[in-house]
């Protein structure tokens, strides 16, 4: 783990896709109520997404609406930790520098 120049705690991890394994960086304990993935990562890794039945708005920590607009898609990924796998939903959005 390390502190980035944006004062966020990040950790490197291996992401396995049908095309192979790539090293990625995760933002740790950001205080969010859900899991998010940047749209550029989804496109670069060619991850499958699905359209949400209902739009999901994103609010910043100060309660204002996030400038990146409503979330329209998500992707379900298998997350492995300590030998356990769990299907986890990630909402696709613009995470900016994180």
N, C-alpha and C positions, 0 to 999 in steps of 0.2 A: 504494500500500500504506500501511497505517497500523496502529498498535498500538491495540487497543481497550482499554476500561476493564477488561477481563478479562485483560489481559496476553497477548493472542493477536495474531498477525499476520494481518491480513485484507486482501482485495483486492476491489474492485468489478469486476464483469464483466457482459457482456450475455448473457442466456439467451434463446435463440430457441425458441419452442414453436409448435404449430400455430395458436395464437391470436394470435401476434405476439411482440414482443421486450419483455423486462422486465430491469431492472437488478437484480442480486443481489449478495450478498457471499459470498466464499469464505474459509474458514480455510486458511491457507497453512502447509505443512510442519509438520504437527502430530505427525509421527512415527508415524502410523498405518500399518498394513500393507495397507489397502484404502481405497476411497473411500466416503464416507457422505453422505447427504442427509437433512435433517430432514423428518419426516413432515408437519409443517405446510406446508413449501414444496411438497411433493408434492401435498397437498390443494389449496392455494391456486392452483397452476398446473395442476391437473387432469392431472398426469403419469400415464401408464400404469405399472402395476407388475405384477410377476409373483411368485407365491408360490414360495418356495425349497423344494426337495425335502428339504432338511435344515436345521433351525434353526441359527443361527449365534450363538454367545455373544459378548459384548463385554467385554473386560477393560480396566480403567483402567491408567494408567502404572505404578501400584504393584502390579499383578497381581491386584487384587480384581475381582470381577464388577461390571459396571456396573449401576446400579439400574434402568435403563430396560428391563430384561428382554431376552430373546433376540430376534434379528432374524428376521422371518418373510417379508419381502418385499424385492425389489430392483427397480431400474429401470435400463434401458440407455439412455444418452444419447449423442448425438454431440458430442464435444468438438473444437473447432476451435482450432488455434494455428498461427500462421505459415503459413497457407494449407493446412495438413493437417487432415483430419478423422479421428477415431478413435472407434469405438464403445467406450464405457467403462461398466462396471457400477458402480452406486452402491447401497449397502445402506441401506435406509430404517430410520431409528431416531430417537430423541429426542436431539437435540444440545443441548438446554437453551438457554443464551444464545448459543451458537456456531452 
